[in-house]
Amino acid sequence: MDQTIINKTYKRWVRQGVADADLQAELATMHHDVALRSDAFYRHLAFGTGGLRGVLGVGTNRMNVYTVARASQGLADYVTTYFEGDARRIAIAYDTRIKSDDFAWTAASVFAACGISVYLYQEPMPTPCLSYAVRALDCAAGIVITASHNPAEYNGYKVYGDDGCQITTEAAKSIQQCIDALDYFEDVNRMDFDQAMTEGKIEWISESVIDGYIASVKRESLLGDAPVDKDVRIVYSPLNGAGMKPVCRVLKECGYTHITVVEEQAAPDGRFPTCSKPNPEEAEAMALGIQYARRQDADLLLATDPDCDRVGIAVKNEQGDYRLLSANETGVLLLDYICERRIALGRMLEHPLFCKTIVTTDMAERIASHYGVQTVNTLTGFKFIGEQIGRLEAAGRAGDYIFGFEESYGFLSGTYVRDKDGVNSSLLICEMFAWYKTQGISLCEKLKGLYTQYGYQLNTQISRKFEGAEGLAHMKAIMARLRGDVEAFGGKKVQRCLDYSQGLDGLPPSDVLKFLLEDDCSVVVRPSGTEPKLKVYLSVCAEDEVQAQVVADAMGADIKIWMK
């Protein structure tokens, strides 16, 4: 954007952006700082299928009450266009991040001013609770204020459709068009929040809805009447996020009472003072929990991210210390457990179906096949798994869905929501752990048994940044070369190349290549949807860990040559 336009926009925000004192203070610091001013105003935050996400602060390129209000007005205009009368309802949830409650109140005020009925959670709640509320309250849309597992300086605005699933690409484009037509100050309607509450235009989401969600999670238990020792020692960390109450409630109501919460990470705190990234994928985020586990001699460590849709775990290894399991490892353990228990309980239907993303471990497909379960591969992102659940429901086959997971720590075993669920996952992990412990089997031993049965599986990732317009062109050139005649990676011959750019297996077009190699190995290459990166996912099957690493290293060396 031209610097003259940036300066003009900045001056306008100084005059009119007075609703938040924090923003005014930040505007003052930009008076003599051209670089800071330019970064804040050189563009508008992009709205996509994940809604908005960005750094907190003043400006059109930041998350603040004005960018949230403008997005809310755009969503309100979209709902008003495509829904009529009583169907114009929107549910709102928010996590514990800085300004999350302010942004939720702001959005509610805009929706109310537009004649839309608003249902708002009264305290921080997990993202899956929003997906549940959209359907339970028959809403046209829903939003959750969260930036998931990003660092503390981020926040976001995630939008869901009337099916409880993240919005489609088409819906996102329509909402973006509505937003683009709006001025930040002149075109956004606002109603006093307290007045809207008094007039019934904004309502708190009732305890009955929360109870309904909890009951739905509990119904996913697969223990039946089996005698299981539930007195396992569990350490749990919500990482200062929204999972504290629902996770502890579900576990305790299901009989797991020996729970120690990581005290420093228990209270809602959007600063996330104990770790720079509140992400259970990161060893740093799990470190404090592991300290607690060692002191308590715990059997199991659980941690959920700030909006409680992801969960990470650590278990004791053969040496008696704690080992972090990857999402792929946890996922295959859960898939095997779910299949085994459903069969034992007579809950496996005639055409059972399991969903995973194309970058998730291929080992899961072999396990599913062993149990006679069909695997559906989707594009990266749990919303595509949510879409598959919706399609099954429309076809009268919702009960056929038994499980879905992705390599970024998202799991879901039920159809009551359309997104990954850290509460559901926490319960399943605890009961799986208790089930095997009662039989004298640790999760590490069970995983080793799966590797013996299906082959050792190593999943790893390589990524490289490509900054700016030149970097984008370079990424496109690499993808074009890979669409040529690639014969092998790391000595493993390419047996088939799946090119998703034109749409494949009923999936929407996406710039993704998956190379199926001999010996049950694969390589997936895709540009990141959120960062200037090219991501490569390696899946290696071998006799043991040492051989798998040799193959992965050879494949990685070839990939790096292609990425030059």
C-alpha positions in Angstrom: 0.0 0.0 0.0 1.2 3.5 -0.8 2.8 5.3 2.2 0.5 8.3 1.6 -2.5 6.1 2.0 -1.0 4.4 5.1 -0.4 7.8 6.7 -3.9 9.0 5.9 -5.4 5.8 7.4 -3.2 6.1 10.5 -4.4 9.7 11.1 -8.0 8.6 10.7 -7.5 5.9 13.3 -6.0 8.4 15.7 -9.2 10.5 15.3 -11.8 7.8 15.4 -10.2 4.7 17.0 -11.0 5.8 20.5 -13.0 2.8 21.8 -9.9 1.1 23.3 -7.4 3.0 25.3 -4.7 0.4 24.6 -5.0 1.2 20.9 -4.7 4.9 21.4 -1.5 4.4 23.4 -0.1 2.2 20.6 -1.1 4.8 18.0 0.9 7.4 19.9 4.0 5.3 19.8 3.7 5.2 16.0 3.8 8.9 15.5 7.5 9.0 14.8 7.9 5.3 13.8 7.2 4.9 10.1 8.1 1.2 9.9 5.8 0.3 12.8 3.0 2.4 11.3 3.5 0.8 7.9 3.4 -2.7 9.2 0.2 -2.0 11.1 -1.7 -0.4 8.2 -0.2 -1.7 4.9 -2.9 -4.3 4.4 -6.2 -5.7 5.8 -6.1 -9.0 7.7 -7.1 -11.7 5.3 -10.3 -13.6 5.9 -10.2 -17.3 4.9 -11.7 -20.6 5.8 -10.0 -20.2 9.2 -11.5 -16.7 9.6 -9.1 -14.1 10.9 -5.8 -14.6 12.7 -3.1 -12.1 13.5 -1.0 -10.3 16.1 -2.9 -8.2 18.7 -2.6 -4.4 18.3 -3.8 -1.4 16.4 -4.2 -1.2 12.7 -5.9 -2.9 9.8 -3.3 -5.6 9.9 -3.9 -6.5 13.5 -6.5 -8.2 15.7 -8.4 -5.4 17.6 -12.0 -4.4 18.3 -12.3 -2.6 15.0 -11.1 -5.5 12.8 -13.3 -7.9 14.9 -16.3 -5.5 14.6 -15.8 -5.2 10.8 -15.6 -9.0 10.3 -18.7 -9.4 12.5 -20.6 -6.9 10.4 -19.5 -8.8 7.3 -20.7 -12.1 8.8 -23.9 -10.5 9.9 -24.5 -9.2 6.3 -23.8 -12.7 5.0 -26.3 -14.4 7.5 -28.9 -11.7 6.7 -28.6 -12.5 3.0 -28.7 -16.3 3.2 -31.0 -16.9 6.2 -34.4 -15.6 7.1 -36.3 -14.7 10.2 -35.7 -16.9 13.3 -32.9 -18.7 11.5 -30.7 -15.7 11.9 -28.9 -16.9 15.0 -25.2 -16.9 15.9 -23.4 -18.7 18.7 -20.2 -17.3 20.2 -17.4 -18.9 22.2 -14.0 -17.6 23.3 -10.9 -18.9 24.9 -8.5 -17.4 27.5 -6.3 -15.3 25.2 -5.7 -11.6 25.7 -8.8 -9.7 24.6 -10.8 -12.8 23.8 -13.7 -11.8 26.0 -13.6 -8.2 24.7 -13.7 -9.5 21.1 -16.6 -11.9 21.9 -18.6 -9.0 23.5 -17.8 -6.8 20.5 -19.0 -9.4 18.0 -22.2 -10.0 20.0 -22.9 -6.2 20.1 -22.6 -6.0 16.3 -24.8 -9.1 15.6 -27.5 -7.8 18.0 -27.5 -4.4 16.3 -28.1 -6.3 13.0 -31.2 -8.1 14.3 -29.4 -11.4 14.8 -30.1 -13.5 17.9 -26.9 -14.1 19.8 -26.0 -17.0 22.1 -22.8 -16.4 24.1 -20.9 -18.6 26.4 -20.5 -16.9 29.8 -16.9 -18.1 30.3 -14.0 -19.4 28.2 -15.0 -22.7 26.5 -13.3 -25.1 24.2 -13.8 -24.7 20.4 -15.7 -28.0 20.1 -18.3 -26.5 22.5 -18.9 -23.9 19.9 -19.4 -26.5 17.2 -21.8 -28.3 19.5 -23.8 -25.1 20.4 -24.3 -24.1 16.7 -26.2 -27.3 16.1 -27.9 -27.6 19.5 -29.3 -24.1 19.2 -30.1 -24.3 15.5 -27.8 -21.4 14.5 -27.0 -20.1 11.1 -23.3 -19.6 12.1 -20.9 -19.6 15.0 -17.7 -17.9 15.9 -14.9 -18.7 18.4 -12.4 -16.1 19.4 -9.1 -18.0 19.5 -5.7 -18.3 17.9 -5.5 -22.0 18.9 -1.9 -22.8 19.9 -0.2 -19.7 18.6 2.0 -17.6 20.9 0.4 -15.1 23.3 0.7 -12.1 21.0 -1.9 -13.6 18.6 -5.6 -13.9 18.6 -8.2 -14.9 16.0 -11.7 -15.1 14.8 -12.8 -18.6 13.6 -16.2 -19.0 11.8 -18.5 -22.0 11.6 -21.4 -22.7 9.4 -24.9 -24.0 10.3 -23.6 -27.6 10.2 -21.2 -26.9 13.1 -18.2 -27.3 10.7 -15.7 -24.6 9.8 -16.9 -22.6 6.8 -16.2 -23.8 3.3 -14.0 -21.9 0.8 -17.1 -20.6 -1.0 -18.6 -19.3 2.2 -15.4 -17.7 3.2 -15.2 -15.9 -0.2 -18.7 -14.6 0.2 -18.1 -13.4 3.7 -14.8 -11.7 2.6 -16.8 -9.8 -0.1 -19.2 -8.6 2.5 -16.3 -7.5 4.7 -14.4 -5.8 1.9 -17.4 -3.5 1.2 -17.3 -2.1 4.8 -15.6 0.9 6.3 -14.1 0.3 9.7 -15.9 3.2 11.3 -18.9 4.3 9.2 -20.4 1.0 8.2 -20.3 -1.1 11.4 -23.5 -1.3 13.5 -23.0 -1.6 17.3 -25.5 -1.9 20.1 -24.8 -1.4 23.8 -24.1 -4.9 25.2 -26.0 -4.5 28.4 -29.0 -3.1 26.6 -29.0 -6.0 24.1 -28.9 -8.4 27.1 -31.8 -6.6 28.7 -33.9 -6.8 25.5 -33.1 -10.5 25.0 -31.1 -10.0 21.9 -28.0 -11.5 23.5 -28.5 -14.6 25.7 -26.1 -16.6 27.8 -25.7 -20.2 26.6 -27.5 -22.2 29.2 -26.0 -24.9 31.4 -28.3 -27.4 29.7 -26.3 -26.9 26.5 -23.1 -27.5 28.3 -24.5 -30.5 30.0 -25.7 -31.9 26.7 -22.1 -31.5 25.3 -20.6 -33.3 28.3 -23.2 -36.1 28.0 -22.3 -36.5 24.4 -18.6 -36.8 25.2 -19.3 -39.4 27.9 -21.4 -41.5 25.5 -18.2 -42.0 23.4 -16.8 -44.3 26.2 -16.0 -47.8 25.0 -15.4 -49.6 28.3 -18.9 -50.9 28.7 -19.1 -53.1 31.8 -15.5 -54.3 31.6 -13.7 -54.3 34.9 -11.1 -51.6 34.6 -8.9 -50.0 37.3 -9.6 -46.3 36.9 -7.3 -45.3 39.8 -4.6 -44.3 37.4 -2.5 -41.3 38.4 -3.1 -38.6 35.8 -1.4 -35.2 35.5 -3.4 -32.7 33.4 -2.5 -29.3 32.1 -4.9 -27.0 30.3 -1.9 -24.8 29.4 -3.7 -21.8 31.0 -6.5 -22.3 28.4 -10.2 -23.3 28.3 -9.9 -27.0 28.9 -9.7 -26.9 32.7 -13.4 -27.3 33.7 -14.7 -29.5 30.9 -11.8 -32.0 30.9 -11.7 -32.4 34.7 -15.5 -32.6 34.8 -15.7 -35.4 32.2 -12.8 -37.4 33.7 -14.2 -37.2 37.2 -17.7 -38.1 36.2 -16.3 -41.1 34.3 -14.5 -42.3 37.5 -11.0 -40.9 37.0 -10.5 -39.1 40.3 -6.7 -39.4 40.8 -6.0 -36.2 38.8 -3.3 -33.6 39.6 -3.5 -30.3 37.7 -0.3 -28.4 36.8 -0.9 -25.5 39.2 1.1 -22.9 37.2 -0.9 -23.7 34.1 -4.3 -24.1 35.6 -5.8 -20.6 35.8 -7.0 -18.8 32.6 -4.1 -16.6 31.5 -3.6 -15.4 27.9 0.0 -14.5 28.6 0.9 -18.2 28.8 3.7 -17.4 31.3 5.3 -20.8 31.5 5.9 -21.4 27.8 6.4 -19.3 24.6 4.1 -21.6 22.6 1.1 -23.1 24.4 1.1 -26.1 22.0 1.1 -29.7 23.2 3.0 -30.6 20.1 6.0 -28.7 21.6 8.3 -30.3 24.2 8.6 -26.9 25.9 4.9 -26.7 26.6 4.9 -30.2 28.1 8.1 -29.8 30.2 6.4 -28.5 33.4 3.8 -31.3 33.2 6.6 -33.9 32.9 8.2 -32.4 36.1 4.8 -32.8 37.9 4.5 -36.4 36.5 7.9 -37.3 37.9 7.2 -35.9 41.3 3.8 -37.6 41.4 5.1 -40.8 39.8 2.1 -40.4 37.5 0.9 -42.9 35.0 -0.1 -40.5 32.3 0.4 -36.8 31.4 -2.3 -34.9 29.4 -2.1 -31.4 28.0 -4.7 -29.5 25.9 -4.0 -26.3 23.9 -5.7 -23.0 24.8 -9.0 -23.6 22.9 -8.9 -27.3 23.9 -9.2 -28.9 20.5 -5.8 -30.5 20.6 -4.3 -32.9 23.2 -0.8 -34.2 23.7 0.3 -36.9 26.0 3.4 -38.4 27.7 3.7 -41.9 29.2 6.4 -43.9 30.9 8.9 -45.7 28.7 10.8 -48.9 29.4 13.4 -47.0 31.4 10.7 -45.5 33.7 11.0 -42.0 32.4 8.4 -40.1 30.4 8.1 -40.2 26.7 6.1 -37.8 24.6 4.0 -39.5 22.0 3.4 -37.9 18.6 -0.1 -37.4 17.3 0.4 -40.2 14.8 1.4 -42.6 17.6 -1.5 -41.6 19.8 -3.8 -41.7 16.8 -2.9 -45.3 15.8 -3.2 -46.4 19.4 -6.7 -44.9 19.6 -7.8 -46.3 16.3 -6.8 -49.8 17.2 -8.4 -49.5 20.7 -11.6 -48.1 19.2 -11.9 -50.9 16.6 -11.1 -53.6 19.1 -13.6 -52.3 21.7 -16.4 -51.6 19.2 -16.2 -55.2 18.0 -16.2 -56.5 21.6 -19.2 -54.4 22.4 -21.1 -55.1 19.2 -21.0 -51.5 18.2 -19.2 -51.9 14.9 -21.7 -51.4 12.1 -21.7 -53.0 8.7 -19.8 -50.2 6.8 -17.6 -48.5 9.4 -15.5 -45.6 8.3 -12.4 -43.9 9.6 -11.1 -40.5 8.4 -7.6 -39.1 8.3 -5.8 -36.3 6.5 -3.5 -37.2 3.6 -0.4 -36.0 5.7 -1.3 -38.3 8.6 0.5 -41.6 9.0 -0.3 -44.3 6.4 0.0 -46.9 9.1 -3.5 -46.0 10.3 -5.0 -47.2 7.0 -3.4 -50.6 7.4 -4.9 -50.9 11.0 -8.3 -49.8 9.7 -8.1 -52.4 6.9 -7.3 -55.1 9.4 -10.6 -54.5 11.2 -12.6 -54.2 8.0 -12.9 -50.4 8.3 -12.9 -48.1 5.3 -10.4 -45.2 5.3 -11.3 -41.9 3.8 -8.3 -39.5 3.2 -9.0 -35.8 3.3 -7.1 -32.6 2.6 -5.1 -31.2 5.5 -7.3 -29.6 8.2 -9.8 -31.2 10.5 -12.7 -29.3 8.8 -12.4 -31.7 5.9 -13.0 -34.6 8.4 -16.0 -32.6 9.7 -17.3 -32.3 6.2 -17.1 -36.1 5.8 -19.2 -36.5 9.0 -21.8 -34.1 7.5 -22.0 -36.1 4.3 -22.4 -39.4 6.2 -25.2 -37.8 8.2 -26.9 -36.5 5.1 -26.8 -40.1 3.7 -28.2 -41.5 6.8 -24.9 -43.1 7.7 -23.7 -40.9 10.6 -23.3 -44.0 12.8 -20.7 -45.5 10.4 -18.1 -42.9 11.5 -16.0 -44.3 14.2 -12.9 -42.1 14.4 -10.9 -39.4 12.7 -7.5 -37.8 13.4 -4.8 -35.6 12.0 -1.0 -35.4 12.5 -1.4 -32.0 14.3 -2.8 -33.6 17.5 -6.5 -33.4 16.6 -8.8 -36.4 17.4 -12.6 -37.1 17.4 -14.6 -40.3 17.9 -18.2 -38.9 17.8 -20.5 -37.0 15.4 -21.9 -34.6 18.0 -19.4 -32.0 16.8 -17.7 -31.3 13.5 -14.2 -30.4 14.8 -11.4 -32.0 16.7 -12.2 -32.3 20.4 -9.6 -32.2 23.2 -12.2 -33.2 25.8 -13.3 -36.3 23.9 -9.7 -37.2 23.2 -8.7 -36.8 26.8 -11.4 -39.2 28.0 -10.6 -41.8 25.3 -6.9 -41.6 26.1 -7.4 -42.1 29.8 -9.8 -45.1 29.3 -7.5 -46.6 26.7 -4.6 -46.3 29.2 -6.7 -47.8 32.0 -7.9 -50.6 29.8 -4.4 -51.7 28.9 -2.9 -51.1 32.3 -5.6 -53.4 33.8 -4.2 -56.1 31.5 -0.6 -55.3 32.5 0.2 -53.6 29.2 1.7 -50.1 28.9 1.0 -47.8 26.0 4.6 -48.1 24.9 4.3 -51.9 24.9 1.1 -51.7 23.0 2.6 -49.3 20.4 5.6 -51.7 20.0 3.1 -54.5 19.4 1.4 -52.5 16.7 4.8 -51.9 15.0 5.6 -55.6 15.1 2.2 -56.3 13.5 2.1 -53.6 10.9 5.8 -52.6 10.5 7.7 -49.8 12.3 6.4 -46.4 11.1 8.4 -43.2 11.2 6.7 -40.0 10.3 8.7 -36.8 10.0 8.5 -33.4 8.4 10.8 -31.1 6.4 9.9 -27.4 5.7 11.7 -24.5 4.1 10.8 -20.8 4.1 10.3 -18.9 0.9 9.8 -15.2 1.7 8.2 -12.6 -0.5 7.1 -12.7 -4.1 10.3 -14.2 -5.3 9.9 -17.0 -2.7 6.4 -17.7 -3.9 7.5 -18.0 -7.5 10.3 -20.4 -6.4 7.7 -22.6 -4.5 5.5 -22.7 -7.6 8.5 -23.7 -9.7 9.4 -26.5 -7.3 5.9 -27.8 -7.4 5.9 -27.7 -11.2 9.1 -29.7 -11.3 7.8 -32.3 -8.9 4.8 -32.8 -11.2 7.3 -34.0 -13.8 8.8 -37.5 -13.9 9.9 -38.2 -10.3 11.3 -41.8 -10.2 12.3 -42.3 -6.5 13.0 -40.7 -3.1 15.8 -42.2 -1.0 16.0 -45.3 -3.2 12.3 -46.0 -2.8 10.6 -46.1 -6.2 7.5 -44.0 -6.9 4.6 -46.3 -7.6 2.0 -43.6 -8.0 1.7 -39.8 -7.7 -1.6 -38.3 -6.5 -2.0 -34.8 -7.7 -4.8 -32.9 -5.8 -4.5 -29.7 -7.8 -7.5 -30.6 -10.0 -9.5 -32.2 -7.3 -9.2 -35.9 -6.4 -11.4 -38.5 -4.7 -14.2 -35.9 -4.4 -11.9 -33.4 -2.6 -11.7 -29.7 -3.6 -8.6 -28.7 -5.7 -5.5 -28.1 -3.6 -1.9 -27.6 -4.4 -0.7 -31.0 -2.9 1.2 -33.9 -4.2 1.4 -37.3 -2.6 3.9 -39.8 -3.8 3.1 -43.4 -3.0 6.4 -45.3 -2.8 7.3 -49.0 -2.6 7.4 -50.7 0.9 4.5 -48.7 2.2 6.4 -45.4 2.2 5.1 -42.0 1.0 6.0 -38.4 0.5 3.5 -35.5 0.6 4.5 -32.0 -0.6 2.4 -28.9 -0.1 2.8 -25.1 0.3 1.6 -24.0 3.7 -1.7 -22.3 3.8 -0.7 -19.9 6.6 3.1 -19.3 6.2 5.5 -18.8 3.3 6.7 -22.3 3.6 6.9 -25.5 1.6 6.1 -28.5 3.8 7.1 -32.1 3.1 5.8 -35.0 5.1 7.7 -38.3 5.0 6.1 -41.6 6.0 8.5 -44.5 6.3 7.7 -48.2 7.0 10.6 -50.4 8.0 11.5 -53.4 10.2 12.8 -51.2 13.0 13.5 -47.6 14.1 17.2 -47.7 12.9 16.3 -48.9 9.4 13.4 -46.4 9.2 15.7 -43.5 10.1 18.2 -44.6 7.4 15.5 -44.5 4.8 14.1 -41.2 6.1 17.5 -39.6 5.9 18.0 -40.7 2.3 14.5 -39.5 1.3 15.1 -36.2 3.1 18.4 -35.7 1.2 16.6 -36.1 -2.1 13.8 -33.8 -1.0 16.4 -31.1 -0.2 17.8 -31.3 -3.7 14.4 -30.8 -5.2 13.8 -27.8 -2.9 16.9 -26.0 -4.1 
